[in-house]
């Protein structure tokens, strides 16, 4: 089963721009019993599902864009 991370950003383009500027981006994996933080960098496995959200509704992030992590290029496809 692949990792699914929620990342706060305006859009995938905004997220990739911030990654190109070497901003340290944290993604959250929500699981029963808590959440785990991952840094979006070359150590994150390729194929990780990235769910981009802007707003939190009723305590949960509301994803508005989806993509897959490309570890080789450090960006969301």
C-alpha positions in Angstrom: 0.0 0.0 0.0 1.4 3.4 -1.0 1.7 6.4 1.3 -0.9 9.1 0.9 0.1 12.6 2.1 -1.9 15.8 2.5 0.1 18.9 1.6 -1.1 22.5 2.1 -0.6 24.6 -1.0 -2.6 26.8 -3.5 -2.2 24.2 -6.3 0.2 21.6 -7.6 2.0 24.3 -9.6 2.4 26.4 -6.4 3.7 23.3 -4.6 6.2 22.5 -7.4 7.4 26.2 -7.5 8.0 26.1 -3.7 9.9 22.8 -4.1 12.1 24.4 -6.8 12.9 27.2 -4.4 14.1 24.6 -1.9 11.4 25.3 0.6 11.1 22.5 3.1 7.6 21.1 2.6 5.9 18.7 5.1 3.2 16.3 4.1 0.9 14.6 6.6 -0.3 11.0 6.5 -3.5 10.5 8.5 -4.0 7.1 10.1 -6.1 5.7 12.8 -4.5 6.8 16.0 -2.6 9.8 14.7 -0.7 11.4 11.9 2.8 11.0 10.6 4.9 13.8 9.0 7.1 13.3 5.9 9.4 15.8 4.2 8.9 16.0 0.5 12.5 15.3 -0.7 14.4 12.6 -2.5 14.0 10.1 0.4 10.2 10.0 -0.1 9.4 7.0 -2.3 8.3 7.7 -5.9 4.7 7.0 -6.4 3.6 8.4 -3.1 0.1 10.0 -3.5 0.1 13.7 -2.8 -3.2 15.3 -2.0 -3.0 19.1 -2.3 -5.4 21.0 0.0 -6.1 24.6 0.7 -8.9 24.5 3.3 -9.8 22.3 6.3 -13.5 21.5 6.6 -14.9 20.0 9.7 -11.4 19.2 10.9 -10.3 17.4 7.7 -8.3 18.7 4.8 -10.4 19.0 1.6 -8.2 17.9 -1.3 -8.5 19.9 -4.4 -5.7 18.4 -6.5 -4.0 15.0 -6.6 -0.6 13.9 -7.9 2.2 11.4 -7.5 5.6 12.1 -6.1 8.6 11.9 -8.4 11.6 11.5 -6.1 14.1 11.8 -8.9 13.0 15.3 -9.9 11.6 16.2 -6.4 8.2 17.3 -7.8 4.6 16.3 -8.0 3.4 15.0 -11.3 
